[in-house]
Amino acid sequence: MNFIDLGLSEPILDGLRDVGFNAPTKIQYESILPVLSGRDIIASSETGTGKTGAFVVPILELLSKVPQVGVRCLILTPTRELANQIDEQVTVIGYYSGITSATVFGGTDGTEFGVQDRALRTDGANIIIATPGRLLDHIKMGHVDFSKVEYLVLDEADRMLDMGFMPDVKKIVSELPEKKQNILFSATIPDTLDHFFKAITNDAVRVDCSVARTASGVRQIVYKISEEIRDEVIVTAVGAEDVTSAIVFTRTKRDADLVYKRLSKAGISVGVIHGDREQAEREMTLAGFKSGKIKAIVATDVLARGIDVDDVSHVFNYQIPNEPEDYIHRIGRTGRADAKGTAVTLVAPKDLRAFDRIKKHVKTEIEELLPEGYSEESLNELFNSVKGHSGRKNDHRSGGQQRKAHGTHHKAETTTDLEMAKALLAQPVSTASEHDPKQFIRSSKTTRKEVHHDPKATQDEENLNHEESILTNTTEVVEKVKSSKPKKRAKKIAERTSDSEESTDSVVSKSESKQGKKAKLLVKRADLVRKQEDEKAKPESFVKKVLSFFGIGKSKK
């Protein structure tokens, strides 16, 4: 069947010939006739099947039969790019019909805002293609005349739902005349959206051309990689000679900018499109891509349905999408209108679960191939080296085991430290302080004494190093429970010891200094153990513990 068989007028047929449209696609054939008969429709179709033409063609035909001034059709879309692409089809197909159109979206200057304002007035454009947010701004200013609206089109309604536009959409719909024809298109129709569709339509015709699969002309390939080589693989893949035009999808705007820089640095003509880019820059990038001056575009998921360009040879998923539906819409940018295309997805070990969901959802073959420059052995080694840590449950269990092992090890070390401290109490502390008793007291006012190395102390140093390494393990326990004034306590102990010891020379060897440090540790450990034994012997009452916790009743020394 050709378009001429649908009973379209000559001006519309001339416009279709200009763009090379001869026969309607399935979604166009099943949608055009109900719309021409005045029925509301709720249609769902996979991407890349000519969905835009399914509502543009019949609306142009209906409007051209009875020409009038003013806004007669409102088309709401989720993105600026999609609004521009719909406007392009309206302009080309309706070129001979005399129908006027205008776009209304954000990201423009004050001059463009004024143009949008005039298009929305009583004598404005016949068809308004708008994004919900900016249109609502105009409505709040009170300059919009929707009294003549006869047709409402919601395009990509599920994407508007995902982007949080539905409250704005409902407010806009409430401003329209109750008597109008509703033409609703959505790739998927969840329950929330279905309830809304039923509320605003009257005896709607259901057109279901959506299948949980991709377009038949798309060859799907997956490269199983490690995270370390992701950037290298994407640069090599996009730069291949057989890639004539490509779209690279990322999850975030930041990743889109990073991939853009890497591809540009590799000498590839590339552009980037996402929400943080200026509208003029986005339009220039898209125009360069359509003309062939730009080989690749890096974009985010938000724009996966807003880039409508013919002859895209490849789509690359730099990162796997979160939802299977997003995967379908991403790779639907290639293989459009029965053409051939290739979709390549990079899958790291952490992406395996999401990739399994996609395979179950699309129900089509996905080839697993090797990236250029890598052997099967090298990839398997890289992939399997981190595969065991990709699952959330495995990571959680591994972390739990590590925490349990660490806790057991710490408990054993603490017990050993206390036993060691008790054993050290039996050793005479005074013999370790044969020299200056104040050498253990460290303060900002203490000057460092000059140390002369004694060749005979070499063996003693080695022995002390070994002992000190053992004692170091107990330092943390001591520091946690030491008294609030450790220096005063050490000073008193040193002064008591000095009464029974002879004074020594001011110059000491390094070996003797280490012995002093050991004595200091012994004293601290002795105090620790005595304190713990006293606490066990005289347990505090509950009231006393509470008062102590809040610092009440503590004696000031």
C-alpha positions in Angstrom: 0.0 0.0 0.0 1.2 3.5 -0.8 0.3 6.8 0.8 -1.9 7.7 -2.2 -4.2 4.7 -1.1 -4.9 6.4 2.2 -6.9 9.2 0.5 -4.4 12.0 1.3 -4.7 15.3 -0.6 -2.2 16.3 -3.3 -0.3 19.0 -1.3 0.5 16.4 1.5 1.4 13.7 -1.1 3.8 16.2 -2.8 5.5 16.9 0.6 5.8 13.1 1.2 7.4 12.7 -2.2 9.9 15.4 -1.4 11.2 13.5 1.6 11.1 10.2 -0.2 8.2 8.6 1.7 6.3 6.3 -0.7 4.7 3.6 1.4 3.6 3.9 5.1 5.2 1.8 7.8 3.1 -0.5 10.0 2.6 2.1 12.7 1.8 4.8 10.1 -0.8 2.6 8.3 -2.5 1.6 11.6 -2.6 5.1 13.0 -3.3 7.4 10.0 -6.7 6.1 9.2 -8.1 6.2 12.8 -6.9 9.8 13.2 -8.4 10.8 9.8 -11.7 9.4 11.0 -11.6 11.6 14.2 -10.9 8.9 16.7 -8.6 9.2 19.8 -5.7 6.8 19.6 -3.2 5.3 22.1 -0.3 4.0 20.1 2.9 2.2 21.1 5.6 1.3 18.7 9.3 0.4 18.8 11.7 3.2 17.9 12.8 3.8 14.3 9.5 2.8 12.7 8.3 6.1 11.4 6.3 7.0 14.5 6.5 10.8 13.9 5.0 10.5 10.5 2.1 8.5 12.0 0.7 11.7 13.6 2.2 14.5 11.5 0.7 13.2 8.2 -2.9 12.9 9.3 -2.8 16.2 11.3 -1.5 18.1 8.3 -4.2 16.6 6.2 -7.0 17.5 8.6 -5.7 21.1 9.2 -5.2 21.8 5.5 -8.9 20.9 4.7 -10.2 23.9 6.8 -7.5 26.6 7.0 -7.8 28.9 10.0 -5.4 31.2 12.0 -4.4 30.5 15.5 -3.1 27.5 17.5 -5.0 24.5 16.4 -2.7 21.6 17.3 -0.4 21.2 20.4 2.4 18.6 20.3 4.3 18.0 23.6 7.7 16.3 23.5 10.3 15.6 26.3 13.4 17.2 24.6 14.3 20.1 22.5 16.0 17.9 19.9 12.8 15.9 19.4 10.8 19.1 19.1 13.1 20.4 16.4 12.9 17.1 14.5 9.1 17.0 14.5 9.1 20.6 13.3 11.3 19.7 10.4 8.9 17.0 9.3 5.9 19.3 9.7 7.7 22.0 7.6 8.8 19.6 4.8 5.7 17.5 4.5 3.4 20.4 5.0 5.3 22.8 2.7 2.6 22.9 0.0 -0.3 23.0 2.5 0.3 26.4 4.0 0.2 25.1 7.5 2.5 27.1 9.9 4.4 25.7 12.9 6.6 26.9 15.8 8.7 25.3 18.5 8.6 26.4 22.2 11.4 25.2 24.5 14.0 26.5 26.9 17.7 27.2 26.6 17.1 30.2 24.3 17.7 34.0 24.6 15.2 36.8 25.2 14.7 37.4 21.5 13.6 33.8 20.9 11.3 34.0 23.9 9.5 36.9 22.2 9.2 34.8 19.0 7.6 32.0 21.0 5.3 34.4 22.7 3.9 35.7 19.4 3.5 32.2 18.1 1.2 31.3 21.0 -1.2 34.2 20.7 -4.5 34.3 18.9 -3.1 34.8 15.5 -0.1 32.6 16.1 1.2 29.3 14.4 -1.2 26.5 13.6 1.0 23.8 15.2 3.0 24.3 18.4 5.7 21.7 19.2 6.8 22.3 22.8 8.5 20.9 25.8 6.3 21.1 28.9 8.4 23.3 31.2 8.8 26.3 28.8 5.2 26.1 27.6 4.0 26.2 31.2 6.1 29.4 31.7 4.2 31.1 28.8 0.9 29.9 30.2 1.7 31.4 33.6 2.4 34.8 31.9 -1.2 34.7 30.4 -0.2 35.3 26.8 -1.3 31.9 25.4 -4.6 31.4 23.5 -5.5 27.7 23.4 -9.2 28.3 22.7 -8.9 27.0 19.1 -6.9 23.8 19.9 -8.5 20.8 18.1 -5.7 18.2 18.4 -3.4 17.2 21.3 -0.4 15.0 20.6 1.8 13.5 23.4 4.9 12.1 21.9 7.3 9.9 23.9 4.9 10.1 26.9 6.7 7.4 28.8 10.0 9.5 28.6 8.1 12.5 29.9 7.0 10.4 32.8 10.5 9.2 33.5 11.8 12.8 33.4 9.2 14.0 35.8 7.2 16.1 33.3 3.8 14.6 33.9 2.6 17.1 36.5 3.4 19.9 34.0 1.7 17.9 31.2 -1.4 17.5 33.3 -1.5 21.3 34.1 -1.1 22.0 30.4 -3.9 19.6 29.4 -6.2 21.2 31.9 -5.8 24.5 30.0 -7.0 23.0 26.7 -10.6 22.8 25.5 -12.3 19.7 26.7 -13.5 18.8 23.2 -10.5 17.9 21.2 -8.9 14.8 19.5 -6.2 13.1 21.6 -3.3 11.3 19.8 -1.0 9.7 22.4 2.2 7.9 21.5 4.5 6.0 23.9 7.1 3.3 23.4 5.9 1.7 26.6 2.7 2.2 28.6 3.1 1.6 32.3 0.0 1.5 34.6 0.5 5.1 35.8 0.5 6.3 32.2 -2.3 4.1 31.1 -4.6 5.5 33.8 -3.8 9.1 32.6 -4.5 8.1 29.0 -7.8 6.6 29.8 -8.8 9.8 31.8 -8.3 12.2 28.9 -9.4 10.0 25.9 -12.8 8.9 24.8 -13.2 5.5 23.3 -9.6 5.5 22.1 -8.3 3.1 19.4 -5.4 1.0 20.7 -2.5 0.6 18.2 0.2 -1.7 19.5 3.2 -2.1 17.2 5.7 -2.4 20.1 7.6 -5.6 20.6 10.2 -6.3 23.3 12.9 -6.5 20.7 15.0 -4.2 18.5 14.6 -3.4 14.8 15.4 -6.4 12.7 18.1 -4.6 10.7 20.3 -4.1 13.8 23.3 -6.4 14.4 23.9 -6.5 18.1 27.5 -7.1 19.4 28.9 -7.2 22.9 32.5 -6.8 23.9 33.2 -8.3 27.3 36.0 -6.2 28.7 37.6 -5.1 32.0 37.1 -1.6 33.3 40.8 -0.7 32.7 40.5 -1.0 28.9 37.0 0.5 28.4 38.4 3.8 27.1 40.9 2.2 24.8 38.3 -0.1 23.3 35.8 2.7 22.6 38.4 4.9 20.9 39.6 2.0 18.7 36.0 0.9 17.9 34.7 4.4 16.9 37.8 5.1 14.9 37.5 2.0 12.7 37.1 2.6 9.0 33.8 0.8 8.6 32.2 3.3 11.1 30.9 6.1 8.9 28.6 7.7 11.5 28.2 6.8 15.1 26.4 7.7 18.3 28.1 6.9 21.6 25.8 6.7 24.6 26.8 7.2 28.2 24.9 7.2 31.5 25.9 10.7 32.7 26.8 14.1 31.3 30.2 13.9 33.0 31.0 10.7 31.3 29.8 12.1 28.0 32.2 15.0 28.3 35.1 12.6 29.2 34.4 10.3 26.2 34.2 13.3 23.9 37.6 14.5 25.0 39.2 11.1 24.6 37.7 10.6 21.1 38.7 14.2 20.1 42.2 13.6 21.4 42.4 10.5 19.2 41.8 12.6 16.1 38.1 11.6 15.6 35.7 14.4 14.5 33.2 14.2 17.4 30.5 16.3 19.1 28.7 16.0 22.4 25.0 16.6 23.2 23.5 16.7 26.7 21.4 18.9 28.9 24.3 21.2 30.1 25.2 22.2 26.6 23.9 25.4 25.1 21.0 25.0 22.7 22.9 26.7 19.9 25.8 24.4 20.4 23.6 21.3 20.4 21.9 22.4 17.2 25.2 23.1 15.5 26.5 19.7 16.6 23.4 17.9 15.3 23.6 19.8 12.0 27.3 18.8 11.6 26.4 15.2 12.3 23.6 15.1 9.8 25.8 16.7 7.1 28.7 14.3 7.7 31.2 16.8 9.0 31.1 15.1 12.4 31.7 11.4 12.5 30.4 10.7 16.0 28.1 12.2 18.6 28.4 11.4 22.4 25.0 11.7 24.1 23.2 10.7 27.3 20.1 8.5 27.8 17.9 11.5 28.0 18.5 12.2 24.3 18.4 8.6 23.2 14.9 9.2 21.7 15.6 12.7 20.6 18.2 12.1 17.9 16.5 11.2 14.7 19.2 10.9 12.0 19.1 8.6 9.0 22.1 6.4 8.0 23.7 6.0 11.4 26.0 3.1 10.8 26.9 2.3 14.4 25.6 2.8 18.0 28.1 2.3 20.8 27.0 1.8 24.4 30.0 3.0 26.3 28.2 2.0 29.5 25.3 -0.4 29.6 22.0 1.3 30.3 20.1 0.7 33.5 16.9 -0.4 31.9 16.2 -2.8 28.9 13.9 -0.2 27.4 16.7 2.3 27.3 18.8 -0.2 25.5 16.2 -0.7 22.8 15.9 3.1 22.3 19.6 3.6 22.2 20.3 1.0 19.5 17.1 2.1 17.7 19.1 5.1 16.4 20.6 2.8 13.8 18.9 0.4 11.4 16.0 2.8 10.9 13.4 2.4 8.1 14.5 -1.1 7.2 18.2 -0.1 6.9 21.1 -2.0 8.3 23.1 -1.0 11.4 25.4 -2.2 14.1 25.1 -1.8 17.9 28.1 -2.5 20.1 27.9 -2.7 23.9 30.8 -2.7 26.3 30.2 -5.1 29.2 32.5 -5.2 32.2 32.0 -7.8 35.1 29.9 -5.3 37.1 27.5 -5.0 34.2 26.7 -8.7 33.9 23.4 -8.6 35.8 22.0 -5.7 33.8 23.2 -7.4 30.6 21.3 -10.6 31.5 18.1 -8.6 31.9 18.6 -7.0 28.5 19.1 -10.4 26.8 15.9 -11.7 28.4 14.0 -8.6 27.4 15.0 -8.2 23.7 14.8 -11.9 22.9 17.2 -11.5 19.9 20.7 -12.8 19.3 23.5 -10.8 20.7 27.0 -11.8 19.4 30.0 -11.9 21.7 33.1 -10.8 19.8 36.6 -9.7 20.6 37.6 -6.1 20.5 40.2 -5.2 17.9 43.7 -5.9 19.1 42.8 -8.3 21.9 43.1 -12.1 22.0 40.6 -14.3 23.7 43.1 -15.4 26.3 44.1 -11.9 27.3 40.4 -10.8 27.5 39.4 -13.8 29.5 42.2 -13.2 31.9 41.2 -9.5 32.4 37.5 -10.3 32.6 37.7 -13.2 35.0 40.3 -11.5 37.2 37.5 -9.3 38.6 34.4 -11.3 37.7 34.2 -12.8 41.2 33.8 -9.3 42.7 31.0 -8.1 40.4 28.0 -9.3 42.4 26.6 -7.2 45.2 25.9 -10.2 47.4 29.4 -11.6 46.9 31.0 -8.2 47.7 28.8 -7.9 50.8 29.6 -11.4 52.0 33.3 -10.9 51.4 33.3 -7.6 53.3 31.4 -9.2 56.2 34.0 -12.0 56.3 36.8 -9.5 56.3 35.2 -7.5 59.1 34.6 -10.7 61.2 38.2 -11.9 60.6 39.6 -8.4 61.5 37.5 -8.3 64.7 38.7 -11.7 65.8 42.3 -10.8 65.0 42.0 -7.6 66.9 40.5 -9.3 69.9 43.3 -11.9 70.0 45.9 -9.2 69.8 44.4 -7.3 72.7 44.3 -10.4 74.9 47.9 -11.2 74.0 49.0 -7.6 74.8 47.4 -7.7 78.3 49.0 -11.0 79.1 52.3 -9.7 77.9 51.9 -6.6 80.1 51.2 -8.8 83.1 54.3 -10.9 82.5 56.4 -7.7 82.2 55.3 -6.6 85.6 57.5 -9.3 87.1 60.6 -7.7 85.6 62.5 -5.0 87.7 61.7 -1.7 86.2 64.3 0.3 88.0 67.2 -1.6 86.3 66.1 -0.1 83.0 66.5 3.4 84.3 70.2 3.4 85.1 70.7 6.8 83.5 69.0 10.1 83.6 65.5 9.4 85.1 64.0 12.3 83.2 65.0 11.1 79.8 61.6 9.4 79.4 59.7 12.7 79.8 59.0 14.2 76.3 57.8 17.8 76.0 58.2 20.7 73.7 60.6 22.3 76.2 62.9 19.3 76.4 66.1 19.7 74.3 67.3 16.8 72.3 70.6 15.4 73.8 73.6 14.7 71.6 74.0 11.0 71.1 77.4 9.3 70.5 77.4 5.9 68.8 79.1 3.1 70.7 80.4 0.2 68.5 79.9 -2.2 71.4 76.2 -1.5 71.5 75.5 -2.9 68.0 74.3 -6.3 69.2 72.2 -4.6 72.0 70.5 -2.4 69.4 69.5 -5.4 67.3 68.0 -7.2 70.4 66.1 -4.0 71.4 64.8 -3.5 67.9 63.2 -7.0 68.1 61.8 -6.3 71.5 60.4 -2.9 70.5 58.7 -4.4 67.4 56.8 -6.8 69.8 55.9 -4.0 72.2 54.7 -1.7 69.5 51.6 -3.9 68.9 50.3 -3.0 72.4 50.7 0.8 72.1 47.2 1.4 70.7 45.6 -0.4 73.8 47.7 1.7 76.2 46.9 5.0 74.5 43.2 4.3 74.6 43.0 3.9 78.4 45.9 6.0 79.6 45.2 8.7 82.2 44.5 12.3 81.3 47.9 13.4 82.6 50.4 10.7 81.6 53.4 13.1 81.7 52.9 14.0 85.4 52.5 10.3 86.3 55.7 9.4 84.4 57.5 12.4 86.1 56.5 11.2 89.6 57.7 7.7 88.8 60.9 9.0 87.5 61.5 11.3 90.5 60.9 8.3 92.9 63.3 6.2 91.0 66.0 9.0 91.0 66.2 8.9 94.8 67.7 5.4 94.7 69.8 5.8 91.5 73.1 7.5 90.8 73.2 10.3 88.3 74.9 9.6 85.0 76.7 11.6 82.3 74.5 13.8 80.1 75.8 12.0 77.0 74.2 8.6 76.5 74.5 6.1 73.8 71.7 5.2 71.4 71.4 1.8 73.0 70.9 3.3 76.4 68.2 5.6 75.0 66.3 2.6 73.7 66.5 0.9 77.1 64.9 4.0 78.6 62.1 3.8 76.1 61.5 0.2 77.0 61.3 1.1 80.7 58.8 3.8 79.9 56.6 1.3 78.0 56.9 -1.2 80.9 55.7 1.5 83.4 52.8 2.4 81.2 51.8 -1.3 80.8 52.0 -1.8 84.5 49.7 1.1 85.2 47.3 -0.2 82.6 47.0 -3.7 84.1 46.8 -2.4 87.6 44.0 -0.1 86.6 42.1 -2.9 84.9 42.5 -5.2 87.9 41.3 -2.5 90.3 38.2 -1.9 88.1 37.4 -5.6 88.2 37.8 -5.8 92.0 35.6 -2.8 92.6 32.9 -2.6 90.0 31.2 0.8 89.8 27.6 1.3 90.5 25.3 2.2 87.6 24.7 5.7 89.1 28.4 6.3 89.4 29.0 5.3 85.8 26.4 7.7 84.6 27.8 10.6 86.7 31.3 9.7 85.5 30.2 9.6 81.8 28.9 13.2 82.1 31.9 14.4 84.1 30.0 15.0 87.3 31.8 14.5 90.6 35.3 14.1 89.1 38.1 15.3 91.4 40.4 18.0 90.0 44.0 17.3 90.4 
